[in-house]
């Protein structure tokens, strides 16, 4: 059976419980993108792209991206798209999905589901994460780290001009918007997905679309971080996020690819790597 739904994760860690849970999602195929530090994985339920495969398959772009970087997640997107993806769910190896059960299926009705069962929405969907969500280093250093639990409510859609960053922790992308998934080069590890989100929002609004924020479907048990290092890498966001969003209102272009390139140019980021990315889709 040809799969059309993929989960993409990059990691330098050994297989863990979160990975095991994602590998068992019915109807989805898990892609693990390795880096130089990633141990070898062997699992029939997982597509493992090691660093050497990435260099071989995507030689020129792989050189530009470099090693030991979260941006290597790009190659998971490319692989999924090249293999017929209709939807891509991106997440991290320290996010654990909650268990959902289709009770109707258990009673023999496999082709329907109860009202309220989570369905993929058209466009780009950001799901919140309970436990230890994606807050910045300033918050982490100035607040006691108590587990956070978000409320359950209907999706909230951003109106044009209403900015809110979104990340790569639990984000569902529909096929139409795959060209917007690129993680910009020339950014730090702690800013790359946030910078992408600023560009993507402007592109979506010009296409008459937006992003929907959803209640959590997973929780995080965060990997070990150096908060001072995180703070240093996040510094450009503290200083320039508002300025960047204002500048990005000047995005131009007739297609989403042209608009994304325009956004990269406005933020003085590399466009050649994005054009390589597009050529591989």
SEGUZA-509283 format. One line per 10 residues: number of its first residue (from 1); their letters; for each residue z, x, y of C-alpha. Coordinates in steps of 0.1 Angstrom, whole numbers, plus 5000, padded with zeros to 4 digits. Each point is the difference from the previous one (the first is absolute). Layout:
! residues N
NUM) a) Z,X,Y; ...
***
This chain:
! residues 281
1) xxxxxxxxxx) 5000,5000,5000; 4990,5014,5034; 5029,5001,5023; 4997,4992,5037; 5036,5004,5011; 5016,5034,5004; 5034,5014,5011; 4999,5034,5017; 5030,5024,5001; 5002,5037,5008
11) xxxxxxxxxx) 5029,5020,4987; 5013,5035,4993; 5027,4987,4976; 5003,4994,4963; 4993,4964,4987; 5029,4977,5009; 5010,4963,4995; 4980,4988,5031; 4968,5016,4986; 5006,4984,4966
21) xxxxxxxxxx) 5004,4966,5016; 4968,5003,5020; 4981,5012,4969; 5009,4967,4983; 4987,4976,5027; 4977,4976,4982; 4964,5002,5013; 5006,5031,5021; 4992,5037,4993; 5023,5026,5014
31) xxxxxxxxxx) 4986,5032,5015; 5023,5030,5005; 4986,5026,5025; 5015,5034,4992; 5006,5030,5022; 5005,5037,4993; 5037,4994,4992; 4994,4969,4978; 5008,5005,4963; 4972,4990,4975
41) xxxxxxxxxx) 5001,4963,4991; 4988,4986,4967; 5002,4962,4998; 4973,4976,4987; 5010,4974,5025; 4995,5023,5030; 4970,5017,5015; 5013,5035,5011; 4979,5019,5025; 5013,5036,5000
51) xxxxxxxxxx) 4993,5024,5028; 4972,5017,4982; 4982,4967,4993; 5003,4992,5036; 4985,5033,5010; 4972,4995,4975; 4991,4964,5008; 5005,5001,5038; 4995,5036,5007; 4992,5001,5038
61) xxxxxxxxxx) 5025,4973,5010; 5026,5015,4977; 4998,5033,5018; 5004,4983,5034; 5031,4980,4988; 5017,5031,4986; 5028,5002,4974; 5037,4989,5001; 4993,4970,5022; 5005,4963,4997
71) xxxxxxxxxx) 4965,4996,5013; 4987,5007,4966; 5006,4963,4993; 4965,4996,5015; 4985,5011,4967; 5017,4971,4982; 4984,4976,5024; 4966,5016,4995; 5003,5000,4962; 5010,4963,4999
81) xxxxxxxxxx) 4972,4990,5023; 4974,5020,4980; 5012,4982,4968; 4996,4965,5014; 5032,4992,5018; 5002,4966,5016; 5036,5005,5010; 5022,5031,5005; 5038,4999,5002; 5015,5033,5014
91) xxxxxxxxxx) 5036,5009,4995; 5023,5029,4993; 5018,5013,4969; 5035,4991,5014; 4991,4963,5005; 5010,4978,4971; 4983,4966,4995; 5021,4969,4995; 4992,4981,4968; 4979,4969,5003
101) xxxxxxxxxx) 4994,4976,4972; 4974,4972,4999; 5021,4973,4982; 4969,4978,4996; 4983,5027,4980; 5031,5002,4977; 4995,4963,4993; 4963,5004,4990; 4982,4994,5033; 4987,5035,5006
111) xxxxxxxxxx) 4974,4990,5027; 5024,4986,5026; 5032,5009,5017; 5028,4983,5019; 4999,4995,5038; 5019,5029,5015; 4987,5026,4975; 4989,5030,5021; 4962,5001,5005; 4979,5026,5018
121) xxxxxxxxxx) 4989,4989,5034; 4967,5007,5016; 4999,5032,5021; 5028,5026,5002; 5035,4990,4989; 5031,5020,5006; 5030,4992,4978; 5035,5010,5012; 5022,5021,4978; 5037,4993,4993
131) xxxxxxxxxx) 5027,5026,4995; 4988,5030,5021; 4970,4988,5020; 4977,5022,5021; 5021,5006,5031; 4997,5032,5020; 5022,5030,5000; 5019,4991,5032; 5012,4968,4984; 5010,5018,4968
141) xxxxxxxxxx) 5020,5026,5019; 5017,4976,5023; 5008,4972,4975; 5020,5000,4968; 4976,4996,4972; 5009,4965,4987; 4974,4982,4978; 4979,4976,5020; 4989,4967,4987; 4973,4980,5018
151) xxxxxxxxxx) 4999,4962,5000; 4974,4980,4980; 4976,4981,5023; 4964,4991,5005; 4976,5028,5010; 4999,5011,5036; 4967,5008,5015; 4996,5022,5031; 4980,4986,5029; 4975,5022,5018
161) xxxxxxxxxx) 5020,5024,5022; 5032,4996,4981; 5006,5035,4986; 5022,5008,4970; 4993,5031,4979; 4994,4996,4963; 5002,5026,4972; 4988,5009,4965; 5032,4989,4982; 4988,4966,4988
171) xxxxxxxxxx) 4967,4992,5015; 4972,4978,4984; 4964,5006,5012; 4971,4977,4993; 4966,5015,4992; 4985,4991,5034; 5025,5023,5018; 4998,5031,4977; 4983,5020,5027; 5032,4998,5021
181) xxxxxxxxxx) 5022,5016,4973; 4993,5036,5010; 5031,5021,5009; 4990,5020,5031; 5001,5038,4997; 5017,5019,5028; 5031,4979,4998; 5034,5009,4985; 5012,4986,4967; 5025,4976,5018
191) xxxxxxxxxx) 4974,4987,5025; 4968,4997,4980; 5003,4964,4987; 5015,4988,5033; 4971,5015,5020; 4976,4983,4976; 5018,4967,5005; 4995,5002,5038; 4962,5005,4995; 4997,4974,4973
201) xxxxxxxxxx) 5017,4973,5021; 4975,5004,5028; 4971,5000,4975; 5013,4968,4983; 5005,4982,5033; 4964,5007,5010; 4988,4986,4967; 5020,4968,5006; 5026,5010,4973; 5036,5012,5000
211) xxxxxxxxxx) 5027,5012,4977; 5026,4978,4983; 5036,5012,4995; 5016,4986,4968; 5035,4998,4986; 5009,5028,4976; 4986,5003,4965; 5017,5033,4993; 5030,5022,5009; 5002,5037,5007
221) xxxxxxxxxx) 5023,5027,4985; 4989,5027,5024; 4991,5035,4989; 5020,5028,5016; 4989,5007,5036; 5010,5026,5026; 5006,4976,5030; 4997,5027,5026; 4967,5010,4986; 4989,4963,5000
231) xxxxxxxxxx) 5011,4997,5036; 4980,5031,5010; 4969,4986,4983; 5005,4965,5015; 5004,5014,5035; 4964,4992,5011; 5007,4963,4993; 5031,5000,5021; 4981,5016,5029; 4966,4984,4997
241) xxxxxxxxxx) 4999,4968,4980; 4999,4977,5030; 4974,5021,5018; 4978,5002,4969; 5000,4962,4995; 4990,4995,5036; 4972,5026,4997; 4987,4984,4967; 4992,4968,5019; 4969,5019,5011
251) xxxxxxxxxx) 4987,5002,4964; 4962,4994,4999; 4975,4993,4972; 4981,4972,4982; 5013,5008,4965; 5035,5007,4987; 4988,5036,4992; 4988,5005,5035; 5032,4986,5014; 5022,5022,4978
261) xxxxxxxxxx) 4980,5031,5011; 5005,4989,5036; 5037,4997,4994; 5001,5035,4985; 4981,5014,5030; 5024,4983,5024; 5030,5016,4983; 4981,5033,4998; 5000,5001,4962; 4974,5013,4976
271) xxxxxxxxxx) 4971,4977,4993; 4980,5021,4976; 5025,4995,4972; 4998,4962,5006; 4962,5001,4997; 5003,5019,4968; 5025,4974,4987; 4976,4972,5009; 4971,5018,4983; 5020,5000,4967
281) x) 5007,4962,5000
***
